[in-house]
Amino acid sequence: MKEHDSNPFYITTKWKRKRAAILRRDKYLCQDCKRYGRTREAKEVHHIKFLEDFPELAYDDDNLVSLCKACHAARHPEKGNKKRPKYAAVSDRGGGERKNVR
């Protein structure tokens, strides 16, 4: 079950509009991949500081980043992804390093 299925926040018109605006802002490119010279289409918008912990940042542009599915999964190891990504982001936006998680 996806988080989107269980959290009504993700079906609101306000979120859908904000999500679309963030994807446009980031030119539909995964920002984690872009940092490492790769070009992948972003289809997901990630809350850098988790929605559950920081609901006041739910619509804050600086707390939202466009990611591809693989990079979004890497940012959420707590969700029990069956296939572990090779790299996981250590820090969020802005020149962070990655560490090998294998």
C-alpha positions in Angstrom: 0.0 0.0 0.0 1.4 3.4 -1.0 1.5 6.2 1.6 -0.7 8.2 -0.8 -3.4 5.6 -0.4 -3.5 6.0 3.4 -2.8 9.8 3.8 -5.7 12.0 2.5 -3.2 14.9 2.2 -2.0 13.5 -1.1 -5.4 13.6 -2.8 -6.1 17.3 -2.0 -6.3 19.8 -4.8 -3.9 22.1 -3.0 -1.3 19.3 -2.9 -1.8 18.3 -6.5 -1.3 21.9 -7.6 1.8 22.3 -5.4 3.2 19.0 -6.7 2.7 20.2 -10.3 4.4 23.5 -9.5 7.5 21.8 -8.0 7.8 19.4 -10.9 7.7 22.5 -13.3 10.2 24.4 -11.1 12.6 21.5 -11.4 11.9 21.1 -15.1 10.7 17.5 -14.5 14.2 16.4 -13.7 15.3 14.3 -10.7 17.4 16.6 -8.6 19.4 13.8 -6.9 20.3 12.4 -10.3 21.1 15.8 -11.7 23.6 16.4 -8.9 25.6 13.4 -10.1 25.4 14.3 -13.8 22.5 11.9 -14.7 19.3 13.0 -16.4 16.2 11.2 -15.3 12.6 12.2 -15.4 11.1 13.1 -12.0 7.6 12.0 -11.4 7.5 12.2 -7.6 7.8 15.2 -5.2 9.6 14.5 -1.9 9.2 16.3 1.4 12.7 16.8 2.6 11.6 17.2 6.2 8.9 14.5 6.5 5.3 15.6 6.4 4.4 13.6 9.5 7.1 15.4 11.5 6.8 18.9 10.0 3.3 19.4 8.8 3.9 23.2 8.8 6.3 22.7 5.9 3.9 20.7 3.8 3.6 23.3 1.1 7.0 25.1 1.6 8.9 25.2 -1.7 12.2 24.9 0.0 11.1 21.6 1.6 10.0 20.0 -1.6 12.2 18.4 -4.3 11.4 16.5 -7.5 12.8 12.9 -7.7 12.7 9.9 -9.9 11.1 6.8 -8.3 14.5 5.2 -7.5 15.9 8.2 -5.8 12.6 8.7 -3.9 12.8 5.1 -2.7 16.5 5.7 -1.6 15.2 8.6 0.6 12.7 6.3 2.3 14.6 3.2 3.5 12.1 3.0 6.4 9.4 1.9 3.9 11.1 -1.4 3.4 12.1 -1.3 -0.3 12.8 -4.8 -1.4 15.7 -3.8 -3.6 18.2 -1.6 -1.8 19.6 1.2 -4.0 23.3 1.3 -4.6 23.5 4.8 -3.1 21.4 6.7 -0.6 21.4 10.4 -0.1 23.1 11.5 3.1 22.1 15.1 3.0 19.2 16.8 1.3 19.4 19.5 -1.4 22.5 21.5 -2.0 25.6 19.6 -2.8 25.3 16.8 -0.2 27.4 13.7 -0.4 26.2 10.2 -1.0 27.4 7.1 0.8 27.6 3.6 -0.5 25.0 1.5 1.4 26.0 -1.9 0.1 
